[in-house]
């Protein structure tokens, strides 16, 4: 399955620029760099590979961002490996900036905010659900925003070249089958991450951590520490250690409840917004007052101030197939 956006049919620079920016919705917020125009041969293409999505693009100088509000609304648990064959970039995470050169690989999560400021570039993204990166009992971490330089570990250049060549193979006159090429590609990515990222001793096995997170999502209204301890046979101390990097498991559950509430409010049709008291109860909060205050602290606005994404939708909504693919992976 392929979704491709091209812009050569739009002769005016301004219209082509607007079409380019709109075509990236809802995966990211994009704005062109000052004085940049979208060339007529610019494109971005999404290809479903079964257990991953491959994105190839030729892009103008631009700033691409996944802000925190977008991250919490979508609640994706996916890792991206991004590499450029042309063009440099700068990534910013929590105020810290790093430089990315052609051939480097950036590893980042769709579940956390990030900003890319890139020159005109040609590149490849491989988007993977975190679960497919694990083939060992102790799991594989995926550091958000880590830059693997091409002249660092030898595997970095190997994987970078593989992703670029994979993209070329898939559009050749005799394209390879995704079912044949995806398993070795995932194996290469797992090997790279295992070799280049430090493992923490105080975390749960990765698959167990994912199972806990999925259980929390499925039981947001009622889940608590005793329920998780009983369900997974873990002590409170183990659960605390597992979520220590996320300000504690109670904070994680609260954030997921607030994210669910934000999704409900954003998806509400005009005039059918859920009542705050009912929404608070269904998302696991003791009262609407507690919920509203927590919501305001998290997002900087009150529940009644959230604009529906349906209200904002214009007459030409961009193709949302890539987002549906990611949710189904």
HELIX and SHEET records of a PDB file:
HELIX    1   1 UNK A   13  UNK A   23  1                                  11    
HELIX    2   2 UNK A   68  UNK A   74  1                                   7    
HELIX    3   3 UNK A  130  UNK A  133  5                                   4    
HELIX    4   4 UNK A  154  UNK A  170  1                                  17    
HELIX    5   5 UNK A  178  UNK A  196  1                                  19    
HELIX    6   6 UNK A  206  UNK A  218  1                                  13    
HELIX    7   7 UNK A  225  UNK A  232  1                                   8    
HELIX    8   8 UNK A  236  UNK A  242  1                                   7    
HELIX    9   9 UNK A  244  UNK A  246  5                                   3    
HELIX   10  10 UNK A  249  UNK A  267  1                                  19    
HELIX   11  11 UNK A  276  UNK A  282  1                                   7    
HELIX   12  12 UNK A  288  UNK A  299  1                                  12    
HELIX   13  13 UNK A  303  UNK A  305  5                                   3    
HELIX   14  14 UNK A  309  UNK A  312  1                                   4    
HELIX   15  15 UNK A  321  UNK A  328  1                                   8    
SHEET    1   A 7 UNK A   2  UNK A   6  0                                        
SHEET    2   A 7 UNK A  43  UNK A  48 -1                                        
SHEET    3   A 7 UNK A  52  UNK A  59 -1                                        
SHEET    4   A 7 UNK A 121  UNK A 129 -1                                        
SHEET    5   A 7 UNK A  78  UNK A  86 -1                                        
SHEET    6   A 7 UNK A 105  UNK A 109 -1                                        
SHEET    7   A 7 UNK A 146  UNK A 148 -1                                        
SHEET    1   B 5 UNK A  29  UNK A  32  0                                        
SHEET    2   B 5 UNK A  62  UNK A  66 -1                                        
SHEET    3   B 5 UNK A 114  UNK A 118 -1                                        
SHEET    4   B 5 UNK A  89  UNK A  93 -1                                        
SHEET    5   B 5 UNK A  96  UNK A 100 -1                                        
END                                                                             
